[in-house]
Amino acid sequence: MLIQDYALNLYLRQTWRDPRLEFKLPEDMTDKLEQIKMEEGKWNHLWLPDTFFRNEKDASYHDVTVANRLLRINASGHVWYTSK
């Protein structure tokens, strides 16, 4: 029986809508601001999907100088989350 392994380095991008995160923009900001980029670590305070890869042997986040994650939220509660 031949067993094969492989390594993968990827960006995982996820999007969903959470109505609890909806917010109202001031009228003078609606044409200038489409979404808010959350500061580092705020993903620890929000619900995130528990994504996993079936049959993985090892997994880790890529943290060189800072965490390689990005979290953006728009006024309608749509969340865009990227991690490496």
N, C-alpha and C positions, 0 to 999 in steps of 0.2 A: 504494500500500500504506500503510495507516494503522498507525503504531507507537504504542503506548500504554505509559506508565510509571506506576507508583504507588509510594507510600512506605508503610511499615508500621512501627509501633512496638509491640512485643509482649513479653509475658512467655512464655518457653518453659519449661514444666514437664516434667520427665522423671523417671521412676522405674524402678528395676531392682533386682535382688537380686544381691549379690556375697557368696558364702559366706565369703570371706576376711575379711570385716568383721564376722562374727558375734562377739558377746561375751556373757558371762554377768554378769547383774546380781546383786548381793548380795540375799539374801532380803528384807531390810528395805527394799529400794528398788524391788522389782518392781511394787508398786501405786502408786508415786509417779512413776516415770520410764518413759516410753514410748519416747522417742527422744532422741538427743543432737544438739544444734545445734552444728555444727563452726564454729570461729572463721574469720575472714576469711583467705583465701589457702590454706586446707587443700585446696581443690579442685585445687591444683597438685601435690599428693602422691598423689592417687587416680586411678584409671582413670575417665575420663569418655567417654561416647559421642561420636564425631566426627560430630555432626549438621550437616547443611548444607542449604541451599535451592538447588535446581537452578535454573540460569539467573539467579542473583542478579547484580546489577551492582555493588553495594557493601553492605558489612555492617560493623557495629561494635558493641562493648559499650557500654552506658550507664554511664559512670564520672563522676559529678558530684563528689561529695565522697568517696564510698567506692564500691567495686565493688558493683553491684546484683546480687548473687548470694547464694543461700542453699543450704546443704548440711546435710541432716539424715540421720542413720543410726539405725536401731532395732536391737535386740538380735539379730534374726534375719538381719541383713545387708541389709535393704531400705534403699535409698538414695533420697532425694527431693532433686532438684536443680532449682533455679529460677534463671533468668537473664533479664535484660532487655536 
